Amino acid sequence: MGFLDDVLRRNSELEWMYDLELVSEKTDQLYLKNLAIQICINKIASTISQSKFEVKSDNQVTKDNLVYLLNHRANKNTNASRFWQTVIYKLIYDNEVLIIKTDDDEFLIADDFEQTEYALYEDAFKKVIVKDYEYKRTFKMGEVIYLEYANEQMSGIIDGLFEDYGDVFGRIIAHQMHANQIRATIPIKMIAGKGEESKKKVQSYLDKITDSFRNNAYAVAPLQDGMDYKEHSTSSSQSVEEINKASNGFVDKVAMALGIPKSLIYGDMADTKEAAKNYMRFCINPLVKQIKDEFNAKFFVKKEILKGDGLEIRPLSIESIFERAEAIDKLISSGAFTRNEIRVEAGKDKVDDPELDKFIMTKNYQHVDEEPLRGGENE
């Protein structure tokens, strides 16, 4: 700015005008990053928070404190839904999340921690901070729930994308605002004096005009004696679609990295069911499997897990049992499953009725070399 300073100071009026605040600050585009996070990561978090957590023991669903913590209230300050949303958000965005089980049998999510990794011993977690409280003790891996996302740190990916898309998006916005900006000139002759009081008056006048046109669709510029106001407005043929394409492109890349089909992001009606199946299969189920494996490893011994006991997680179903009625009927009528087994698979509790544990067959399924079954005749 040295050259510009020298030029302006050759004329006292130019030097005086150089101090006026005529240029507005650059618009912050951080909301583009927050938009992608809210749409993509929160969609996954909301889906998993609607899962049902069950504990099986001896092939029966039990209701114990772990079930209560995971389905209803994780701790005295957080319900289960909010707890799982926070867990998934941190897991995906930070690439890891640490959950502490307190002495009061509650689950807390660590805001910060230091991990020491070992090859032959359990990893250690030090300086564990939950809100404004720091644990003085060191936690071993077997004492905590530690989840890692099978991806690069998502925060780094989002920040990297934002550096590119944010710059492009900001330039498009700036160009659009510049092209449609109301420009005006105020002749220098209107300045009666060059003192501090005159400067304040002119600056106040400029501020009022700027605010008037910024906040109102129609505005009138008030003029005083000796003041003149001339507009030099321009218009742009650039479509708002250019802005939408830039923002959608950023969201698309984040969704792609997370395995979320674009049709689910924008609510397209074509092939929604197939997209939802892929979303559950490739995005949600791997996360659910990781959560299930970690909780089973920390709350159940090897013998129990091999026997079939442990935590079961039933994700949000994309189809109701009424939509699956025909398939359910075929599974039961073919004798492949009992009605109680179907109830369990449908996310319902078993009914204490021996009849529902029996295999039934309503169609003549048989080997091809057997004589056809006959029935209904009076012999």
C-alpha positions as CSV (number, residue, x, y, z in Angstrom):
1,M,0.0,0.0,0.0
2,G,3.0,2.3,0.1
3,F,2.5,3.6,-3.5
4,L,-1.2,4.2,-2.9
5,D,-0.4,6.0,0.3
6,D,1.9,8.4,-1.5
7,V,-0.6,9.1,-4.3
8,L,-3.4,9.8,-1.8
9,R,-1.3,12.0,0.3
10,R,-0.6,14.3,-2.6
11,N,-4.2,15.6,-2.3
12,S,-5.5,16.3,1.2
13,E,-9.1,15.6,0.1
14,L,-8.1,12.1,-1.3
15,E,-6.1,11.5,1.9
16,W,-9.2,12.4,4.0
17,M,-11.5,10.1,1.9
18,Y,-9.0,7.3,2.1
19,D,-9.9,6.9,5.8
20,L,-13.6,6.3,5.1
21,E,-15.0,2.8,5.3
22,L,-16.2,2.4,1.8
23,V,-15.6,-1.4,1.3
24,S,-17.5,-4.1,3.2
25,E,-15.7,-7.2,4.6
26,K,-15.5,-10.5,2.7
27,T,-18.5,-12.8,3.4
28,D,-17.7,-15.8,5.5
29,Q,-18.6,-19.1,3.7
30,L,-18.2,-21.5,6.6
31,Y,-21.9,-22.3,6.4
32,L,-21.1,-24.4,3.3
33,K,-19.0,-26.8,5.4
34,N,-21.7,-26.8,8.2
35,L,-24.3,-27.6,5.5
36,A,-22.5,-30.8,4.4
37,I,-22.0,-31.9,8.0
38,Q,-25.6,-31.3,8.9
39,I,-26.9,-33.1,5.9
40,C,-24.5,-36.1,5.6
41,I,-23.1,-36.9,9.1
42,N,-26.2,-36.1,11.0
43,K,-28.2,-38.3,8.6
44,I,-26.1,-41.3,9.6
45,A,-26.2,-40.3,13.3
46,S,-30.0,-40.0,13.2
47,T,-30.4,-43.4,11.5
48,I,-28.2,-45.3,14.0
49,S,-29.8,-43.5,17.0
50,Q,-33.1,-45.2,16.0
51,S,-31.6,-48.6,16.3
52,K,-32.9,-51.0,18.9
53,F,-30.3,-52.6,21.3
54,E,-31.0,-56.0,22.8
55,V,-29.1,-58.4,25.0
56,K,-29.5,-62.1,24.5
57,S,-28.8,-64.7,27.1
58,D,-29.6,-68.4,26.6
59,N,-31.5,-67.5,23.4
60,Q,-33.8,-65.2,25.3
61,V,-33.9,-61.4,25.2
62,T,-33.0,-60.0,28.6
63,K,-33.7,-56.6,30.1
64,D,-30.9,-55.4,32.2
65,N,-29.1,-52.1,32.9
66,L,-27.1,-52.2,29.7
67,V,-30.3,-52.4,27.7
68,Y,-31.6,-49.4,29.6
69,L,-28.4,-47.4,29.0
70,L,-28.3,-48.1,25.3
71,N,-32.0,-47.6,24.5
72,H,-33.2,-45.1,27.0
73,R,-30.8,-43.0,29.0
74,A,-27.0,-43.2,28.7
75,N,-26.4,-40.9,31.7
76,K,-28.2,-38.5,33.9
77,N,-27.8,-35.6,31.5
78,T,-28.2,-37.4,28.1
79,N,-30.9,-39.6,26.6
80,A,-29.9,-42.5,24.5
81,S,-30.9,-40.9,21.2
82,R,-28.8,-37.8,21.7
83,F,-26.0,-40.0,23.1
84,W,-25.8,-42.1,19.9
85,Q,-26.0,-39.1,17.7
86,T,-23.0,-37.6,19.4
87,V,-21.1,-40.9,19.3
88,I,-21.6,-41.3,15.5
89,Y,-20.9,-37.6,14.9
90,K,-17.5,-37.8,16.7
91,L,-16.7,-41.2,15.3
92,I,-17.1,-40.1,11.7
93,Y,-15.9,-36.5,11.9
94,D,-12.9,-37.2,14.3
95,N,-12.3,-40.7,13.0
96,E,-12.6,-42.0,16.6
97,V,-14.6,-41.8,19.8
98,L,-13.9,-42.9,23.4
99,I,-16.8,-43.9,25.7
100,I,-16.2,-44.1,29.5
101,K,-18.3,-46.3,31.8
102,T,-18.4,-44.5,35.2
103,D,-18.6,-46.0,38.6
104,D,-22.3,-45.1,38.6
105,D,-22.8,-47.4,35.6
106,E,-23.3,-44.6,33.1
107,F,-21.8,-43.9,29.7
108,L,-19.9,-40.7,29.0
109,I,-18.3,-39.5,25.8
110,A,-14.8,-38.1,26.0
111,D,-14.2,-34.7,24.5
112,D,-10.5,-35.2,24.4
113,F,-7.9,-37.8,25.4
114,E,-4.4,-39.1,24.7
115,Q,-3.9,-42.6,23.5
116,T,-0.7,-44.6,24.1
117,E,-0.5,-47.7,21.8
118,Y,1.3,-50.9,22.6
119,A,2.1,-54.0,20.5
120,L,1.8,-56.6,23.2
121,Y,-0.2,-54.9,25.9
122,E,-3.5,-53.0,26.2
123,D,-3.5,-49.5,24.9
124,A,-3.7,-46.8,27.5
125,F,-5.9,-43.6,27.6
126,K,-4.6,-40.6,29.6
127,K,-5.9,-37.1,30.2
128,V,-9.4,-38.1,29.4
129,I,-11.6,-35.0,29.5
130,V,-15.4,-35.0,29.7
131,K,-16.8,-31.5,29.4
132,D,-14.8,-29.5,32.0
133,Y,-13.7,-32.5,34.0
134,E,-10.4,-34.3,33.5
135,Y,-9.8,-37.8,34.8
136,K,-6.6,-38.2,36.7
137,R,-6.5,-42.0,36.2
138,T,-5.3,-43.9,33.2
139,F,-7.8,-46.2,31.4
140,K,-6.9,-49.4,29.8
141,M,-8.4,-50.6,26.5
142,G,-10.4,-53.3,28.3
143,E,-12.1,-50.6,30.5
144,V,-13.4,-48.3,27.8
145,I,-15.4,-48.5,24.6
146,Y,-13.1,-47.2,21.8
147,L,-14.4,-47.0,18.2
148,E,-12.4,-46.1,15.1
149,Y,-14.0,-45.1,11.7
150,A,-12.7,-47.2,8.8
151,N,-11.7,-44.1,6.8
152,E,-9.4,-41.2,6.9
153,Q,-10.2,-38.5,9.4
154,M,-13.4,-37.1,7.9
155,S,-12.7,-33.6,9.3
156,G,-9.5,-33.5,7.2
157,I,-11.5,-34.6,4.1
158,I,-14.2,-32.0,4.7
159,D,-11.6,-29.3,5.3
160,G,-9.7,-30.2,2.2
161,L,-12.8,-30.2,0.0
162,F,-13.9,-26.9,1.6
163,E,-10.6,-25.2,0.6
164,D,-11.5,-25.9,-3.0
165,Y,-15.3,-25.7,-3.1
166,G,-15.4,-22.9,-0.5
167,D,-13.1,-20.7,-2.6
168,V,-15.1,-21.4,-5.8
169,F,-18.4,-20.9,-3.9
170,G,-17.2,-17.7,-2.4
171,R,-16.1,-16.4,-5.8
172,I,-19.5,-17.1,-7.3
173,I,-21.3,-15.4,-4.4
174,A,-18.9,-12.4,-4.6
175,H,-19.4,-12.2,-8.4
176,Q,-23.1,-12.4,-8.1
177,M,-23.2,-9.7,-5.4
178,H,-20.8,-7.5,-7.3
179,A,-22.8,-7.8,-10.5
180,N,-26.0,-6.9,-8.9
181,Q,-24.6,-4.4,-6.5
182,I,-26.0,-0.9,-6.3
183,R,-23.1,1.4,-6.9
184,A,-23.1,5.1,-6.3
185,T,-20.8,8.1,-6.3
186,I,-20.8,11.1,-4.1
187,P,-18.9,14.0,-5.5
188,I,-16.0,15.3,-3.4
189,K,-17.3,18.9,-3.7
190,M,-20.0,18.2,-1.2
191,I,-17.4,18.2,1.6
192,A,-17.6,21.5,3.3
193,G,-14.7,21.0,5.7
194,K,-11.8,18.6,6.3
195,G,-12.0,18.3,10.1
196,E,-12.9,15.3,12.2
197,E,-16.5,16.4,12.6
198,S,-17.0,16.6,8.8
199,K,-15.5,13.1,8.4
200,K,-17.9,11.7,11.0
201,K,-20.9,13.3,9.3
202,V,-20.0,11.9,5.9
203,Q,-19.3,8.5,7.3
204,S,-22.6,8.5,9.0
205,Y,-24.3,9.4,5.8
206,L,-22.6,6.6,3.9
207,D,-23.5,4.1,6.5
208,K,-27.2,5.1,6.4
209,I,-27.3,4.8,2.6
210,T,-25.6,1.4,2.7
211,D,-27.9,0.1,5.4
212,S,-30.9,1.4,3.6
213,F,-30.2,-0.4,0.4
214,R,-29.0,-3.6,2.1
215,N,-32.2,-4.0,4.2
216,N,-34.9,-2.7,1.9
217,A,-36.1,-3.7,-1.5
218,Y,-36.9,-0.1,-2.2
219,A,-35.0,2.8,-0.5
220,V,-34.6,6.5,-1.0
221,A,-31.2,8.1,-0.4
222,P,-31.6,11.3,1.8
223,L,-29.6,14.2,0.4
224,Q,-28.5,17.3,2.2
225,D,-27.4,20.7,0.8
226,G,-24.3,20.4,-1.2
227,M,-24.7,16.6,-1.6
228,D,-25.3,14.7,-4.8
229,Y,-25.9,11.0,-5.3
230,K,-25.6,9.1,-8.6
231,E,-26.2,5.4,-9.1
232,H,-24.2,3.2,-11.5
233,S,-26.1,-0.1,-11.1
234,T,-25.4,-3.2,-13.2
235,S,-27.2,-6.5,-13.5
236,S,-25.9,-10.0,-14.1
237,S,-27.2,-12.8,-16.4
238,Q,-25.5,-15.4,-14.2
239,S,-28.1,-17.9,-12.9
240,V,-28.5,-18.8,-9.3
241,E,-28.1,-22.4,-10.5
242,E,-24.4,-21.8,-10.6
243,I,-24.4,-21.2,-6.8
244,N,-26.5,-24.3,-6.3
245,K,-24.2,-26.4,-8.4
246,A,-21.2,-25.4,-6.4
247,S,-22.9,-26.1,-3.0
248,N,-24.4,-29.4,-4.2
249,G,-21.0,-30.5,-5.6
250,F,-19.5,-30.1,-2.2
251,V,-22.3,-32.0,-0.5
252,D,-22.1,-34.7,-3.1
253,K,-18.4,-35.3,-2.5
254,V,-18.9,-35.6,1.3
255,A,-21.9,-38.0,0.8
256,M,-19.8,-40.1,-1.6
257,A,-17.0,-40.4,1.0
258,L,-19.5,-41.6,3.6
259,G,-21.3,-44.0,1.3
260,I,-24.6,-42.1,1.2
261,P,-26.5,-42.3,-2.2
262,K,-27.2,-38.9,-3.6
263,S,-30.8,-39.7,-4.2
264,L,-31.3,-40.0,-0.4
265,I,-29.7,-36.6,0.1
266,Y,-31.9,-34.8,-2.3
267,G,-35.1,-36.8,-1.9
268,D,-35.3,-38.2,-5.4
269,M,-38.2,-40.5,-5.8
270,A,-36.6,-42.8,-8.5
271,D,-35.1,-46.0,-7.1
272,T,-35.4,-44.7,-3.6
273,K,-35.9,-48.2,-2.1
274,E,-32.8,-49.6,-3.8
275,A,-30.8,-46.5,-2.7
276,A,-32.0,-47.0,0.8
277,K,-30.9,-50.6,0.8
278,N,-27.4,-49.7,-0.4
279,Y,-27.3,-47.0,2.2
280,M,-28.1,-49.5,4.9
281,R,-25.8,-52.2,3.5
282,F,-22.7,-50.2,2.8
283,C,-22.9,-47.2,5.2
284,I,-25.0,-48.1,8.3
285,N,-24.4,-51.9,8.7
286,P,-20.6,-51.6,8.9
287,L,-20.9,-49.0,11.7
288,V,-23.5,-51.1,13.5
289,K,-21.2,-54.2,13.2
290,Q,-18.3,-52.3,14.7
291,I,-20.4,-51.0,17.6
292,K,-21.8,-54.5,18.3
293,D,-18.3,-56.1,18.2
294,E,-16.8,-53.6,20.6
295,F,-19.6,-53.8,23.2
296,N,-19.6,-57.6,23.0
297,A,-15.9,-57.7,23.5
298,K,-16.1,-55.4,26.6
299,F,-19.2,-56.7,28.3
300,F,-19.2,-60.4,27.5
301,V,-16.6,-63.2,27.7
302,K,-15.6,-65.4,24.8
303,K,-17.6,-68.4,26.0
304,E,-20.9,-66.3,26.0
305,I,-20.2,-64.8,22.6
306,L,-19.5,-68.2,21.0
307,K,-22.7,-69.5,22.6
308,G,-24.7,-66.8,20.8
309,D,-25.2,-64.5,23.8
310,G,-24.4,-60.8,23.8
311,L,-25.5,-57.6,22.3
312,E,-27.7,-57.5,19.2
313,I,-28.4,-54.3,17.3
314,R,-31.5,-54.0,15.1
315,P,-31.1,-51.0,12.7
316,L,-34.0,-49.0,11.4
317,S,-35.9,-51.1,8.9
318,I,-36.6,-49.6,5.5
319,E,-39.7,-51.7,5.1
320,S,-42.5,-52.3,7.5
321,I,-43.6,-55.9,8.4
322,F,-46.7,-55.3,6.3
323,E,-44.6,-54.7,3.2
324,R,-42.7,-57.9,4.0
325,A,-45.8,-60.0,4.7
326,E,-45.6,-62.1,1.5
327,A,-42.0,-63.0,2.2
328,I,-42.7,-63.8,5.8
329,D,-45.6,-66.1,4.7
330,K,-43.2,-68.0,2.4
331,L,-40.6,-68.4,5.1
332,I,-43.1,-69.9,7.6
333,S,-45.2,-71.9,5.1
334,S,-42.0,-73.6,3.7
335,G,-41.0,-74.8,7.2
336,A,-37.8,-72.9,7.0
337,F,-38.5,-70.8,10.2
338,T,-40.8,-71.0,13.2
339,R,-43.1,-68.1,13.8
340,N,-41.1,-67.1,16.9
341,E,-37.9,-67.0,14.9
342,I,-39.7,-64.7,12.4
343,R,-40.8,-62.5,15.2
344,V,-37.3,-62.1,16.5
345,E,-36.0,-61.3,13.0
346,A,-38.8,-58.7,12.6
347,G,-37.6,-57.0,15.8
348,K,-40.4,-58.3,18.0
349,D,-40.2,-60.3,21.2
350,K,-40.8,-64.0,21.2
351,V,-44.2,-65.2,22.5
352,D,-44.2,-67.7,25.3
353,D,-46.3,-70.2,23.3
354,P,-44.9,-73.7,22.3
355,E,-47.0,-73.6,19.2
356,L,-45.0,-70.7,17.8
357,D,-41.8,-72.7,18.2
358,K,-43.0,-75.5,15.9
359,F,-42.2,-75.7,12.2
360,I,-45.2,-75.8,10.0
361,M,-45.6,-76.4,6.3
362,T,-48.6,-75.4,4.3
363,K,-47.2,-76.4,0.9
364,N,-46.1,-79.7,-0.5
365,Y,-42.3,-79.2,-0.5
366,Q,-40.6,-82.6,-1.1
367,H,-37.7,-84.3,-2.9
368,V,-38.2,-84.7,-6.7
369,D,-37.7,-88.5,-6.5
370,E,-40.5,-89.0,-4.0
371,E,-44.0,-89.9,-4.8
372,P,-46.3,-86.9,-4.7
373,L,-48.0,-86.3,-1.4
374,R,-51.7,-86.9,-1.3
375,G,-54.2,-85.5,1.0
376,G,-57.8,-84.6,1.4
377,E,-59.2,-88.0,0.3
378,N,-61.3,-90.2,2.5
379,E,-59.7,-93.6,2.7
